[in-house]
Amino acid sequence: MKVYILFFSLLLLSCKINQKRNGVEVGRWKYVSGTKSERLVVVGKYDIKGREKGVWKYYRNDTLFRSERYFYPYSVDVLFHKNGKVSEMGKSFTSQKTWTKTGTWYYFNEHEKLTDSITFEN
């Protein structure tokens, strides 16, 4: 049993985060900013070209407030109310670190009831 715990611990420690290759962010990343009372944490992955890939999650004081799933150059974005319910969702276009809403976005109240939808054209 001790061998399994040691192996698992070494496996976790070997997964490095916040790595750069040729000055480009690659692999798993974790950004932490703010103070103890207002802490922001962002976790996600970059591909070998430095573009966001997979799911990125944004936490404010350990509470998830945004999630993005990347299909470069697009992402599907979900934002959450403080109670954890969905507040808005839609598709975005990402280009050179800029983010633009595109297509139809849906807006919900704190009980996840649809309240509005807006279509963005680029």
C-alpha positions in Angstrom: 0.0 0.0 0.0 2.8 2.4 0.8 4.3 1.8 -2.6 1.1 2.9 -4.3 0.9 6.1 -2.2 4.5 6.9 -3.0 4.0 6.3 -6.7 0.8 8.4 -6.8 2.6 11.2 -4.9 5.5 11.2 -7.3 3.1 11.2 -10.3 1.3 14.3 -9.0 4.6 16.1 -8.2 5.9 15.4 -11.7 3.0 17.3 -13.4 4.5 20.7 -13.7 2.4 23.8 -14.2 3.1 27.3 -15.6 5.7 26.1 -18.2 6.9 28.0 -21.2 8.6 26.7 -24.4 10.4 29.3 -26.5 8.6 32.1 -24.6 5.1 30.6 -25.2 2.8 29.3 -22.5 2.2 25.5 -22.9 0.5 22.8 -20.8 -1.4 23.3 -17.5 -1.5 26.8 -16.1 -2.8 28.3 -12.9 -3.1 32.1 -12.3 -3.6 33.4 -8.8 -4.2 37.1 -8.0 -5.9 39.4 -5.5 -5.9 39.4 -1.8 -7.1 37.0 0.9 -10.5 38.6 0.9 -10.8 38.9 -2.9 -8.8 36.0 -4.5 -9.1 35.2 -8.2 -7.9 31.8 -9.5 -7.9 30.7 -13.1 -6.9 27.2 -14.2 -6.6 25.8 -17.7 -4.3 24.4 -20.5 -2.5 25.8 -23.5 -1.7 23.9 -26.6 1.9 23.8 -28.1 1.1 27.1 -30.0 0.2 28.9 -26.8 -3.6 28.9 -27.5 -6.2 28.1 -24.8 -7.5 24.5 -25.1 -10.0 22.4 -23.3 -11.8 23.8 -20.2 -10.8 26.9 -18.4 -12.3 27.7 -15.0 -12.4 31.0 -13.1 -12.9 31.1 -9.4 -13.5 34.0 -7.1 -12.9 33.2 -3.4 -13.1 29.4 -4.3 -16.5 29.9 -6.0 -16.8 29.1 -9.7 -18.0 32.1 -11.6 -17.0 31.3 -15.2 -16.2 28.3 -17.4 -14.9 28.3 -20.9 -14.6 25.3 -23.3 -12.2 26.1 -26.2 -12.6 24.9 -29.8 -10.0 27.3 -31.1 -10.7 30.0 -32.3 -14.1 29.7 -30.6 -15.2 29.0 -27.0 -18.4 28.1 -25.3 -18.8 30.3 -22.2 -20.9 29.8 -19.2 -21.1 32.4 -16.4 -22.6 31.7 -13.0 -24.6 33.7 -10.4 -23.2 33.7 -6.8 -25.7 30.9 -6.0 -24.0 28.6 -8.6 -26.8 28.8 -11.1 -26.1 29.7 -14.8 -26.4 33.5 -15.4 -25.5 33.6 -19.1 -24.1 31.3 -21.8 -23.0 31.7 -25.4 -20.2 31.4 -27.9 -17.1 33.6 -28.3 -14.4 34.2 -30.8 -10.8 34.5 -29.6 -8.1 36.1 -31.7 -4.7 37.2 -30.4 -5.8 37.3 -26.7 -9.0 39.3 -27.5 -12.4 37.9 -26.7 -15.6 38.8 -28.6 -19.2 37.5 -28.1 -20.7 36.0 -31.2 -23.9 34.3 -32.1 -26.8 34.1 -29.7 -26.2 34.6 -26.0 -28.8 33.5 -23.4 -29.3 35.2 -20.0 -30.9 33.6 -17.0 -32.1 34.8 -13.6 -30.9 33.3 -10.2 -33.4 30.5 -10.7 -32.0 29.6 -14.2 -35.2 30.9 -15.9 -34.4 32.3 -19.3 -34.9 36.1 -19.2 -33.3 37.3 -22.4 -31.3 36.4 -25.5 -29.1 38.7 -27.7 -27.6 37.8 -31.1 -24.2 39.3 -31.7 -22.9 39.7 -35.3 -19.3 40.3 -36.2 
